[in-house]
Structure formats: structure tokens, C-alpha cells
Amino acid sequence: MREPKQDRSRATRQHLLESTIDCLATQGWGATTVSVVAERAGVSRGAAQHHFPMREDLITAALEFMFDSRMAAIREEAVGLPVGAGRTEAVVGRMVEYFTGPLFKAALQVWAAAAADEALRQRVVPLEAKFGRVVHAVTVELLGADDADPAAHRLVQATLDLARGLGLADVLSDDSARRAQIVGQWSVTLDAALQGGVRVAGE
Amino acid sequence: MREPKQDRSRATRQHLLESTIDCLATQGWGATTVSVVAERAGVSRGAAQHHFPMREDLITAALEFMFDSRMAAIREEAVGLPVGAGRTEAVVGRMVEYFTGPLFKAALQVWAAAAADEALRQRVVPLEAKFGRVVHAVTVELLGADDADPAAHRLVQATLDLARGLGLADVLSDDSARRAQIVGQWSVTLDAALQGGVRVAGE
């Protein structure tokens, strides 16, 4: 009897986390309370509060859960990426897609709120540091870049900073046409640089 | 008698706009009301409401005023930038500095709010489009890039998207040490690409 009950509890929890991201991305920080998320998820307020007594617990758990599932999906889907020509653009495109999706838009709401809320900031900073390390490692792996090479390490970082900037440019209007051109151009430039065409800064 | 009164009125207006940016950047969207800004600026609530009847008027006027003064300052200071070696890094560094300053942090609060507020979004989108065009034109001018060349045009855009991403990475913690490395590496790569070392995407 215990198994099905645990499964139901886990399904409820997951549903709440997904609704949280959806609510943050579309309704914003102010509207994303435990009650609103519970209603959106079709879960009673009591059940939601049993899982997440405080709004901050719900929100950080949602960011972490969704981040882990997006990264797992990116790793799984990577078997379908081209090898050789076109791989760099496919990988850059995939990471940029991640930074323009609902999880980024939800995270943006949390960052904006945390900028003016010290307690929230202290919860979010270590989470962001972890996300940053994992995204970097996944990108290095997919690109097959040599992370021990300072130039390659910084170019991968720059690619992710560029992706974050492209994500921000997509928040208020559909920037996909311009973005495709930027991804294409940067991939050509990055590819040439990773092949050793560009020296390390300062050398 | 008219001149001094107009001057006082203009000084009051400017003081309100500067306080708005400061308040948005440090206290966030929710706390930035006409009353709070008026108090911060040492202006009576009545005088503030005479200049800006609605919060949205105050906030969009502040973004526009501060953007125009930052761009004017960047253009003026450009006479001090190195010519030849080191210019690209100096220009990239200058633009990245703009995207990590208080105006960017204030704008981030407005973008996050506008993502969940259609009326605000409609006011902010045309303003952002104008800002984007001007920042692009200033960067092209300072880099001496050939904007008619598709690769150069896209690489300048990518540089500003990177700067926006670096701005976002600096919102919750001081990212300046990492950022300096990224700016250095990006500048080397951009410089090589603008010198014609990299082909146009798709060719």
C-alpha cells in the first residue's frame, strides 16, 4: 500500500513544481504564491502547503527540479546531434534554446525579486552557482572542447553569457529571427576559435 | 523671472528621474512608487505627481533620460579610447560596463514586471527597440566596424547580447573578476573576426 501513496505524493509535488515555473514565467513574481500555484496545479492549498510550507521553498525547489530535468533532457537528446560539421552550431543552438525557454523566464522573475530581497538572494546565489557549473560542464562535453585550455574555457563561458543575453532579449518580444542569425554567426566564429585560430587573451 | 523657475522645474524633474533609477536598481519594482521616489529625491509628493501623474510615466521617462545621458557620456569619453591595438577591448569593456551599471539593473526590474503586465510591455517594447538601435550604432561607430558587412553586423549584435548576459550574471553577485576574463577573450576573438579572419555564417 505504501508505494502507490508515495507515487501520488511525488506526482503532486512534481505537478506543483511545473506549475510554479509556468506561473512565474507568465504571471510574474508577485502573482506566484503557494495558493495560486496550488489552484493552477489542481492541488488543494493544504496539500501544497504540506509539501512547501513557504513560497521560497516552492520556488527554489521548482528551479532546481526543472533545471535538473532540462539538463537531463539536453544530455539525452545530444545523441541526435550531428558529429563534425554543424555540431558547434547545433550545440550552441541547443543551449540558446534552453536560455530562451520558460525556465529562464521564470528564473528571471526570481533574480529580479532577489536583487531587492537579501534573504532570497542568499538562497538563490548558491543555486545559480551550481546551475552555472553544470551548464558549463554540459556545454564543454557536447562541444568536445578542451576545458583545460584557458581560451576554450573562456569561449565556452562567453557562449553561455551570450545565450543568457539572447534569453533576456526574448523576454518582451519574439526575437527568434534575429537570434538565429546571431547563433549562426557566433557558431562559425566559435568553431574557428576552438580549432586554434585565435590566441588566448593577453598572450 | 521665468528662466529660474523653468530651471528649478527641470532640476526637480531630473532629480526625480535619477532617484527612480536608483530606487528600481536597489529596491526593486514593487517598492518604486511615485511617493517613494519623491521622498528619496527630497521632492514633495504633489510636485512629483505634477511632473509624473502615473508611476509608468515616471519609470519610462527615467529609463529614457538615463539612457540618453549614458550614451552621450560614452560618446564623449570615446575620445580617450586607444586607437589601434587595444581599442576593441576598450570598446567592448566600455559597453559591458554600461550593461552592468545601475541603469541595466533598473531596466531589469522593468523588464521582469513588463513580462507579466501587457500594458507596461507595450510601453517598454518600443523604448527598448530604440535603445537597441542606438547602442548598436554607438558600438559600430566606436569599433569602426563595417555595419554593411553581415558578419560584422552580427558580431557587433552578438557583442551586445554578450554584454547583456554579463549584466544579468552580475545582478545577484559581483561577477567582475570572471567578467574581465570573458571581455578579454571575446575582444581577441572579435578583433580577429572583424579583421576578416572568419567567414560569414552560411557561406
Interface residues (C-beta under 8 A of the other chain):
Chain A: A25 T26 Q27 G28 W29 G30 A31 K105 L108 Q109 W111 A112 A113 A114 A115 A116 D117 R121 V124 V125 E128 A151 R154 L155 Q157 A158 L160 D161 L162 A163 R164 G165 L166 G167 L168 A169 V171 L172 S173 R178 Q181 I182 G184 Q185 W186 S187 V188 T189 L190 A192 A193 G197 V198 R199 V200 A201 G202
Chain B: A25 T26 Q27 G28 W29 G30 A31 K105 L108 Q109 W111 A112 A113 A114 A115 A116 D117 R121 V124 V125 E128 P150 A151 R154 L155 Q157 A158 L160 D161 L162 A163 R164 G165 L166 G167 L168 A169 V171 L172 S173 R178 Q181 I182 G184 Q185 W186 S187 V188 T189 A192 A193 G197 V198 R199 V200 A201 G202
